[in-house]
Amino acid sequence: MTSVALATGLAVWLTVPPGPSPTARTRSGLTRGRLLAGGLVGAALAWVLLPRPWTGPVLVVSSGMLGAWSLWRVGVHARTAGRNAVLTAQVCDVLAAELEAGRPTEAALAEAVESWPQIRPVAEVCRLGGDVPDALHRASMRPGAAGLGLLAAAWVVAVRTGGGLSGATRRVADTVRRDLGTRRVVAGELASARATARLVAALPVLTLVMGSGAGGDPWQFLVGTPFGLCCLAGGLAFGLAGLWWMEMIAREVDR
């Protein structure tokens, strides 16, 4: 039973993604702590309340479901980052076009809000005469919005040197657009690898279904014997860890 708990716990731990910033890393650490504490409490309750024949299967299956949910969160984070990257590129393009047309920064930011309402606080800060680069930097903390951090740096340089803000914004917009094109190429190249990894992860389930349909009873072996539980826990741990590894590779390449 110790090996079962260690294997499933490792799968759950690996599937919680690290955050890219100190604040996000803090939140990620808190999430890991809550998951670990909740898992330990749930395991203790299951050990005390459930009949002994059900304790092992419930712990293994629930740990696998928790790991799958954590892996799903990784996918949601990646999709959110992709959408934000597209919106960031649109905001930079609109802002550069408005500034090149000679419009004031307040009006340009108000126009950019139409492309992405999430940057409305930046426009409000500009309208009130506040620190726009700091507001842009805070907005860049969202997944996939790193281009706003470049825009904040260009804003600071333009203000301190007296250079043209429109030219600096245009260069940032071109850089963000090139990065978005690279992101799309990487996503296309990794699509087949991701699909293969998911297919390989689903094959054991298909094999179990086919075995049950052929008159066998693989589920009884997996959930009804200690050795079968160890096999089930190890399979879930390695399958989830493999999918997690693929997502982490995609994230590193996509940076």
C-alpha positions as CSV (number, residue, x, y, z in Angstrom):
1,M,0.0,0.0,0.0
2,T,2.9,2.3,0.6
3,S,4.1,1.9,-2.9
4,V,0.6,2.6,-4.2
5,A,0.4,5.9,-2.3
6,L,3.9,7.0,-3.3
7,A,3.3,6.3,-7.0
8,T,-0.1,8.1,-7.2
9,G,1.1,10.9,-5.0
10,L,4.1,11.4,-7.4
11,A,1.7,11.6,-10.3
12,V,-0.4,14.3,-8.6
13,W,2.6,16.3,-7.6
14,L,4.1,16.3,-11.1
15,T,1.0,17.5,-12.8
16,V,0.8,20.8,-10.9
17,P,2.6,23.3,-13.2
18,P,5.1,25.9,-11.8
19,G,4.3,29.5,-12.2
20,P,6.4,31.8,-14.4
21,S,6.6,34.7,-11.9
22,P,7.4,34.9,-8.2
23,T,3.7,35.7,-7.4
24,A,2.6,32.8,-9.6
25,R,5.2,30.5,-8.0
26,T,3.8,31.4,-4.6
27,R,0.3,30.6,-5.8
28,S,1.6,27.3,-7.3
29,G,3.3,26.4,-4.0
30,L,0.1,27.1,-2.1
31,T,-1.8,25.0,-4.6
32,R,0.6,22.1,-4.2
33,G,0.4,22.5,-0.4
34,R,-3.4,22.4,-0.5
35,L,-3.4,19.4,-2.9
36,L,-0.9,17.5,-0.7
37,A,-2.8,18.4,2.5
38,G,-6.2,17.5,1.0
39,G,-4.8,14.2,-0.4
40,L,-3.4,13.2,3.0
41,V,-6.7,14.1,4.8
42,G,-8.7,12.2,2.1
43,A,-6.4,9.2,2.4
44,A,-6.7,9.2,6.2
45,L,-10.5,9.4,6.0
46,A,-10.6,6.6,3.4
47,W,-8.4,4.4,5.5
48,V,-10.7,5.0,8.6
49,L,-14.1,5.0,7.0
50,L,-14.0,2.6,4.1
51,P,-14.0,-1.2,4.3
52,R,-10.6,-2.6,3.9
53,P,-11.3,-4.2,0.4
54,W,-12.3,-0.8,-0.9
55,T,-9.6,1.3,0.6
56,G,-6.9,0.6,-2.0
57,P,-9.0,0.9,-5.1
58,V,-10.6,4.2,-3.9
59,L,-7.3,5.7,-3.1
60,V,-5.7,4.8,-6.4
61,V,-8.7,5.8,-8.6
62,S,-9.3,9.1,-6.7
63,S,-5.6,10.0,-6.9
64,G,-5.6,9.3,-10.7
65,M,-8.7,11.5,-11.1
66,L,-7.0,14.3,-9.2
67,G,-3.9,13.9,-11.3
68,A,-6.0,14.0,-14.5
69,W,-7.8,17.2,-13.2
70,S,-4.4,18.8,-12.5
71,L,-3.2,17.9,-16.0
72,W,-6.4,19.4,-17.4
73,R,-5.6,22.6,-15.6
74,V,-2.2,22.7,-17.4
75,G,-4.1,22.5,-20.7
76,V,-6.4,25.3,-19.7
77,H,-3.5,27.4,-18.7
78,A,-1.8,26.8,-22.1
79,R,-5.0,27.7,-24.0
80,T,-5.5,30.8,-22.0
81,A,-1.9,31.9,-22.7
82,G,-2.5,31.3,-26.4
83,R,-5.6,33.5,-26.5
84,N,-3.9,36.2,-24.5
85,A,-0.9,36.2,-26.8
86,V,-3.2,36.9,-29.8
87,L,-5.0,39.6,-27.9
88,T,-1.7,41.2,-26.8
89,A,-0.5,41.3,-30.4
90,Q,-3.8,43.0,-31.4
91,V,-3.4,45.6,-28.6
92,C,0.1,46.4,-29.6
93,D,-0.9,46.8,-33.2
94,V,-3.8,49.1,-32.4
95,L,-1.8,51.2,-30.0
96,A,1.1,51.6,-32.5
97,A,-1.3,52.5,-35.3
98,E,-3.2,55.1,-33.1
99,L,0.1,56.7,-31.9
100,E,1.5,56.8,-35.5
101,A,-1.7,58.6,-36.5
102,G,-0.9,61.3,-34.0
103,R,-3.5,60.5,-31.4
104,P,-2.7,61.1,-27.7
105,T,-1.8,58.2,-25.5
106,E,-5.0,58.3,-23.5
107,A,-7.1,58.0,-26.7
108,A,-4.8,55.4,-28.1
109,L,-5.2,53.2,-25.0
110,A,-8.9,53.7,-24.9
111,E,-9.0,52.4,-28.5
112,A,-6.8,49.5,-27.6
113,V,-9.3,48.5,-24.8
114,E,-11.8,47.7,-27.6
115,S,-9.4,44.9,-28.7
116,W,-8.9,43.5,-25.2
117,P,-11.1,44.8,-22.3
118,Q,-8.7,43.3,-19.7
119,I,-6.3,46.2,-20.2
120,R,-9.0,48.7,-19.2
121,P,-7.1,49.4,-15.9
122,V,-4.1,50.6,-17.9
123,A,-6.3,53.1,-19.8
124,E,-7.8,54.3,-16.5
125,V,-4.3,54.8,-15.0
126,C,-3.3,56.8,-18.1
127,R,-6.5,58.9,-17.9
128,L,-5.8,59.7,-14.2
129,G,-2.2,60.6,-14.9
130,G,-0.7,57.6,-13.2
131,D,2.2,55.3,-13.9
132,V,1.3,53.7,-17.2
133,P,4.4,51.4,-17.5
134,D,3.8,50.0,-14.0
135,A,0.2,49.3,-15.0
136,L,1.4,47.6,-18.2
137,H,3.8,45.5,-16.2
138,R,1.1,44.3,-13.9
139,A,-1.1,43.4,-16.9
140,S,1.8,41.5,-18.4
141,M,1.6,39.0,-15.5
142,R,-1.3,37.3,-17.2
143,P,-0.4,34.1,-19.1
144,G,0.7,34.9,-22.6
145,A,0.8,38.7,-22.1
146,A,4.5,39.1,-21.8
147,G,4.4,41.4,-24.8
148,L,2.8,44.1,-22.5
149,G,6.0,43.9,-20.4
150,L,8.0,44.8,-23.5
151,L,5.6,47.6,-24.2
152,A,6.1,48.9,-20.6
153,A,9.9,48.9,-21.0
154,A,9.6,50.7,-24.4
155,W,7.3,53.2,-22.7
156,V,9.9,53.9,-20.0
157,V,12.7,54.3,-22.4
158,A,10.7,56.7,-24.7
159,V,9.7,58.9,-21.7
160,R,13.2,59.0,-20.2
161,T,15.1,59.7,-23.5
162,G,12.5,61.9,-25.1
163,G,12.2,59.6,-28.1
164,G,9.1,59.0,-30.1
165,L,6.7,56.7,-28.3
166,S,5.0,55.7,-31.6
167,G,8.2,54.3,-33.1
168,A,9.1,52.3,-30.0
169,T,5.5,51.0,-29.8
170,R,5.7,49.9,-33.5
171,R,8.9,48.0,-32.9
172,V,7.3,46.3,-29.9
173,A,4.3,45.4,-32.0
174,D,6.4,43.9,-34.7
175,T,8.3,41.9,-32.1
176,V,5.1,40.6,-30.5
177,R,3.7,39.7,-33.9
178,R,6.8,37.7,-34.8
179,D,6.7,35.9,-31.4
180,L,3.0,35.1,-32.1
181,G,4.0,33.6,-35.4
182,T,6.6,31.5,-33.8
183,R,4.1,30.3,-31.2
184,R,1.7,29.2,-33.9
185,V,4.5,27.3,-35.8
186,V,5.5,25.5,-32.6
187,A,1.9,24.6,-31.7
188,G,1.5,23.2,-35.2
189,E,4.7,21.1,-35.0
190,L,3.8,19.8,-31.6
191,A,0.2,18.9,-32.4
192,S,1.0,15.5,-33.8
193,A,3.3,14.7,-30.8
194,R,0.6,15.7,-28.3
195,A,-2.0,13.6,-30.2
196,T,0.3,10.6,-30.1
197,A,1.0,11.0,-26.4
198,R,-2.7,11.1,-25.6
199,L,-3.4,8.1,-27.8
200,V,-0.7,6.1,-26.1
201,A,-2.1,7.1,-22.7
202,A,-5.6,6.0,-23.8
203,L,-4.5,2.6,-25.2
204,P,-4.4,0.8,-21.8
205,V,-8.0,1.8,-21.2
206,L,-9.0,0.5,-24.6
207,T,-7.2,-2.7,-23.9
208,L,-9.0,-3.2,-20.6
209,V,-12.4,-2.6,-22.4
210,M,-11.5,-5.1,-25.1
211,G,-10.3,-7.6,-22.5
212,S,-13.6,-7.3,-20.6
213,G,-15.6,-7.7,-23.8
214,A,-13.6,-10.9,-24.8
215,G,-14.8,-12.6,-21.6
216,G,-11.8,-11.8,-19.3
217,D,-11.9,-9.9,-16.0
218,P,-8.9,-7.6,-15.9
219,W,-10.7,-5.2,-13.6
220,Q,-11.0,-7.8,-10.9
221,F,-7.2,-8.3,-11.1
222,L,-6.4,-4.6,-11.0
223,V,-8.7,-3.6,-8.1
224,G,-9.1,-6.9,-6.3
225,T,-5.5,-7.9,-5.7
226,P,-2.5,-6.1,-4.1
227,F,-0.3,-6.8,-7.1
228,G,-3.0,-5.5,-9.5
229,L,-3.4,-2.3,-7.4
230,C,0.4,-1.7,-7.7
231,C,0.1,-2.2,-11.4
232,L,-2.8,0.2,-11.7
233,A,-1.1,2.8,-9.5
234,G,2.1,2.5,-11.5
235,G,0.3,2.7,-14.8
236,L,-1.6,5.8,-13.8
237,A,1.5,7.4,-12.4
238,F,3.6,6.8,-15.5
239,G,0.8,7.7,-17.9
240,L,0.1,11.0,-16.2
241,A,3.8,11.8,-15.8
242,G,4.3,11.2,-19.5
243,L,1.5,13.5,-20.5
244,W,2.8,16.1,-18.0
245,W,6.3,15.8,-19.5
246,M,4.9,16.4,-23.0
247,E,3.2,19.6,-21.8
248,M,6.3,20.8,-20.1
249,I,8.4,20.2,-23.2
250,A,5.8,22.2,-25.2
251,R,5.9,25.0,-22.7
252,E,9.7,25.2,-22.8
253,V,9.8,25.2,-26.6
254,D,7.0,27.8,-26.7
255,R,8.9,30.3,-24.6
